[in-house]
Amino acid sequence: MKALVTGATGFLGGRIARLLREAGHEVRTTGRPGDPTDALDGLGCSFVPCDLLDGDATRRAVQGIEVVFHVAAMVTFDPSLYERQVRVNVEGTRLLLDAARAARVRRFVHTSTVNTLGIPPAGTVGDESTAFDWGRWHLGYMDSKKAAEDLVLAAARADLDAVCVLPGTMFGPGDRFFSAGTYVREGARGRLVLAPPGGTTVVHVDDVARGHLLALERGQRGSRYELGGDPVSYRTLFTWIAEEVGRPPPRATLPATALRLGGRAGDALRALGLPLPFSEGLAVAGCAELYYSSARAARELGYAWRPAREGVRDAVAWYRERGLLG
């Protein structure tokens, strides 16, 4: 099989490329021009520098390809980058879908996110049916990934065999660009002193990578599969990180009211021209218990996951080996 993995210089993409090569497939990878490619060293993949918004480069990358794993995305929660993020994630996906149609690929696996699901009611666990309700908060990551996912699902209804997978918060080796690894870095610096009152669905990156291959083989066209792990409060997550890096655990959990007030203050100051990265939308995300079930993926794909703490442990070990915890 000839497979394309976009964003393979990043955290998840590199792990997917590794699994594909271990299975004996021919793998072409893309990444932003200038990105380090050491995640691909020794794998035997070909590499094509490709900006998501470069339609010509995208078409060249897809030529001769049978299956596409679209992992690349702009991942940030910085409110000042909203318009850029929407353009990259939505238009970049549109261009890749067009290229995939032209190349007549037989399957398109799109890496979405649990953030295209809504906030579960308090005390419950959400799933793929939990309706998106982030729009009012103007969060670029949520809005852009939902719009990109909608494009893929529309293509699946029309003329492309496509499936979406929705990873939770991933930890593990290879998070070079500090996605969830930002928590690890801040923990190593002793900055995880206070925890937000909410929580998230934590999963090892390698389990998510395997879930992508399962979706390729077994996923139903036009379906969405949540690839998560364990529900973990932020206070528990911060405590795990602190224990792994040898720092004290969080001293307290922030009150939701205080967090929301801080977010509103950030919005007000940003409106006055101060580039503060915090918003009420981010405060809402920090207060919510974003727990989602992977039952459908387990049932239909055979997806499974290891204990969430193993991902944190493996992430810390990877950063420590490379001297990146300073």
C-alpha positions in Angstrom: 0.0 0.0 0.0 1.2 3.5 -0.8 0.2 5.8 2.0 0.6 9.6 2.5 0.9 11.0 6.1 0.6 14.8 6.3 2.2 16.5 9.3 4.5 13.6 9.8 7.2 15.8 11.4 4.8 16.3 14.3 3.8 14.4 17.3 1.1 12.0 16.0 2.0 11.9 12.4 5.5 10.6 13.0 4.1 7.7 15.1 1.6 6.8 12.4 4.3 6.8 9.8 6.4 4.5 12.0 3.5 2.0 12.4 2.8 2.0 8.6 6.5 1.3 7.9 6.5 -1.5 10.5 3.6 -3.1 8.7 5.5 -3.0 5.4 3.8 -0.2 3.6 5.4 2.4 1.3 5.0 5.8 3.1 5.3 9.3 1.7 5.3 12.0 4.4 4.9 15.8 4.4 5.8 18.6 6.8 6.2 22.3 6.7 9.3 23.5 4.9 12.1 23.8 7.4 10.6 21.4 10.0 13.0 19.0 11.6 12.6 15.5 10.2 14.4 13.5 12.9 11.1 11.8 13.9 11.3 10.0 10.5 15.0 9.0 10.7 15.6 5.4 9.8 12.0 4.7 8.9 12.6 4.6 5.1 9.9 7.1 4.4 10.1 9.6 1.6 9.6 13.3 2.6 8.0 16.1 0.7 8.1 19.6 2.2 4.5 20.9 1.8 2.7 23.9 3.1 -1.0 23.1 3.6 -2.0 26.1 1.6 0.2 25.3 -1.4 -2.2 23.6 -3.8 0.4 22.6 -6.3 2.6 21.0 -3.6 -0.4 19.2 -2.2 -1.3 17.8 -5.6 2.3 16.6 -6.1 2.3 15.0 -2.7 -0.9 13.0 -3.4 0.1 11.7 -6.9 0.3 7.9 -7.0 -1.0 7.6 -3.4 -3.7 5.0 -2.4 -4.6 6.2 1.1 -4.2 9.5 2.9 -3.8 10.1 6.6 -4.4 13.9 7.1 -2.8 14.6 10.4 -1.3 18.1 9.7 -3.0 21.1 11.4 -2.2 24.4 13.1 -2.6 23.6 16.8 -2.8 26.7 19.0 -5.2 28.3 21.4 -3.8 31.9 20.9 -6.8 34.1 20.1 -4.7 36.4 18.0 -4.1 33.6 15.5 -7.8 32.8 15.0 -8.0 33.9 11.3 -4.7 32.3 10.3 -5.7 29.0 12.1 -9.1 28.8 10.4 -7.5 29.4 7.0 -4.7 26.8 7.5 -6.9 24.1 8.9 -10.0 24.6 6.8 -8.6 25.7 3.4 -5.7 23.3 3.8 -8.1 20.4 4.3 -10.2 21.5 1.3 -7.1 21.5 -1.0 -6.0 18.1 0.2 -9.5 16.7 -0.4 -9.5 18.1 -3.9 -6.1 16.5 -4.5 -7.3 13.2 -3.1 -10.3 13.1 -5.4 -8.1 13.9 -8.4 -5.7 11.1 -7.5 -8.6 8.7 -6.9 -7.3 7.6 -3.4 -9.2 4.7 -2.1 -9.5 6.0 1.5 -9.0 9.3 3.4 -8.5 9.1 7.2 -8.9 12.6 8.7 -7.4 13.4 12.2 -10.0 15.5 13.9 -10.3 16.0 17.6 -12.6 15.5 20.6 -12.9 19.3 20.5 -15.3 18.9 17.6 -17.7 17.4 20.2 -19.6 19.6 22.6 -19.3 19.9 26.4 -21.0 16.9 28.0 -23.6 17.8 30.7 -22.0 17.8 34.2 -21.4 14.4 35.6 -21.8 12.6 32.2 -19.5 11.2 29.6 -19.9 12.4 26.0 -19.5 10.5 22.7 -19.7 11.0 19.0 -23.3 12.2 19.3 -22.5 15.1 21.7 -23.3 18.1 19.6 -20.7 20.8 19.0 -21.4 23.9 21.1 -18.1 25.8 21.2 -19.1 28.4 18.6 -20.0 31.2 20.9 -16.6 31.1 22.5 -14.6 32.0 19.3 -11.9 29.4 19.9 -9.8 29.0 16.7 -8.9 25.4 17.3 -12.4 24.2 17.9 -14.0 26.2 15.1 -11.4 25.4 12.5 -11.2 21.6 13.3 -15.0 21.4 13.3 -15.2 23.1 9.9 -12.5 20.9 8.5 -14.2 17.8 9.8 -17.5 18.9 8.2 -15.7 19.2 4.8 -14.4 15.6 5.2 -17.8 14.3 6.1 -19.4 16.1 3.2 -16.9 14.5 0.9 -17.7 11.1 2.3 -21.4 11.7 1.6 -20.5 12.7 -2.0 -17.6 11.1 -3.8 -14.7 10.1 -1.4 -14.3 7.2 1.0 -13.4 9.1 4.1 -13.5 8.5 7.8 -12.8 10.8 10.8 -11.0 9.9 14.1 -11.2 12.2 17.1 -8.2 11.9 19.5 -8.3 12.9 23.1 -5.4 14.7 24.9 -2.3 12.8 23.8 0.9 12.2 25.8 3.9 10.1 24.9 7.2 10.2 23.1 7.8 12.6 20.2 5.9 15.7 21.1 8.6 17.9 19.7 6.4 21.0 19.2 5.0 20.8 22.8 1.3 20.2 22.2 0.1 18.5 25.5 3.8 18.4 26.3 3.5 22.1 27.3 2.0 20.8 30.6 5.1 18.6 31.1 7.5 21.6 30.4 5.6 23.8 32.7 5.5 21.1 35.4 9.3 20.7 35.1 9.6 24.5 35.7 7.5 24.3 38.8 4.6 26.3 37.3 1.7 23.8 37.7 0.9 25.3 41.1 -2.9 25.7 40.6 -5.1 23.4 38.5 -8.2 24.2 36.6 -11.4 22.6 38.0 -12.2 20.6 34.8 -10.6 17.6 33.2 -9.8 15.9 29.9 -9.7 12.6 28.2 -6.0 11.4 28.3 -4.6 8.9 25.9 -1.2 7.5 24.9 -0.1 8.8 21.4 0.7 5.3 20.2 -2.8 4.0 21.0 -4.2 6.9 18.9 -1.7 6.0 16.1 -2.9 2.4 16.1 -6.5 3.7 16.1 -5.8 5.4 12.8 -4.7 2.2 11.2 -7.7 0.4 12.5 -9.9 3.2 11.1 -8.3 2.7 7.7 -9.0 -1.0 7.8 -12.4 -1.2 9.6 -13.9 2.2 9.8 -17.3 2.8 8.2 -17.3 5.5 5.4 -18.5 8.8 6.8 -18.2 7.8 10.4 -16.5 9.5 13.4 -14.6 7.5 16.0 -13.5 9.0 19.3 -9.9 7.7 20.1 -9.6 8.4 23.8 -8.4 6.8 26.9 -9.1 7.7 30.6 -11.1 10.6 32.1 -8.6 12.6 34.1 -9.1 15.8 36.1 -6.5 18.5 35.6 -5.5 18.3 39.2 -4.8 14.6 38.9 -3.0 15.2 35.6 -0.8 17.9 37.1 -0.1 15.7 40.1 1.1 12.9 37.8 3.4 15.3 35.9 4.8 16.8 39.1 5.6 13.3 40.5 7.3 12.3 37.2 9.5 15.5 37.1 10.2 15.6 40.8 8.2 18.7 41.6 5.5 19.4 44.3 1.9 18.6 43.3 -0.6 21.5 42.7 -1.5 23.4 45.8 -5.1 23.9 45.0 -7.8 23.8 42.3 -8.8 27.2 40.9 -12.5 28.1 41.5 -14.4 28.2 38.2 -15.7 31.6 39.0 -12.2 33.1 39.3 -11.1 31.4 36.1 -14.1 32.8 34.2 -13.5 36.3 35.6 -9.8 36.0 34.5 -10.9 35.0 31.0 -13.3 38.0 30.7 -10.5 40.3 31.8 -8.2 38.8 29.2 -10.9 39.4 26.5 -11.4 43.0 27.7 -7.7 43.8 27.7 -7.1 42.2 24.3 -9.9 44.4 22.9 -7.8 47.4 24.1 -4.8 46.1 22.1 -3.0 44.1 24.7 -2.0 40.7 23.3 -3.1 38.5 26.2 -3.4 34.8 25.3 -6.2 34.0 27.8 -9.9 34.3 27.1 -13.3 33.4 28.6 -13.6 30.6 26.1 -10.4 29.0 27.3 -11.6 29.4 30.9 -14.8 27.6 29.9 -12.7 24.8 28.5 -10.6 24.6 31.7 -13.7 24.4 33.8 -15.4 21.7 31.8 -15.1 17.9 32.3 -14.3 17.0 28.7 -14.7 13.2 29.2 -15.7 11.2 26.1 -16.3 7.5 25.6 -14.3 5.4 23.0 -16.9 2.6 23.1 -17.8 2.9 19.4 -14.2 2.7 18.4 -13.7 -0.3 20.7 -16.8 -2.0 19.3 -16.4 -1.3 15.6 -12.6 -1.0 15.2 -11.2 -3.1 18.0 -9.6 0.0 19.5 -8.0 -0.3 22.9 -5.9 1.9 25.2 -3.4 1.6 28.0 -3.6 3.4 31.3 -3.4 7.2 30.7 -0.5 7.7 33.2 1.8 5.6 30.9 1.5 8.3 28.3 2.6 11.0 30.8 5.5 8.8 32.0 6.7 8.1 28.4 6.5 11.8 27.5 8.6 12.8 30.5 11.2 10.1 29.7 11.4 11.3 26.1 11.9 14.9 27.0 14.4 14.0 29.7 16.5 11.9 27.3 16.7 14.9 25.0 17.4 17.6 27.6 14.1 19.4 26.8 12.7 19.9 30.3 14.6 23.1 31.1 
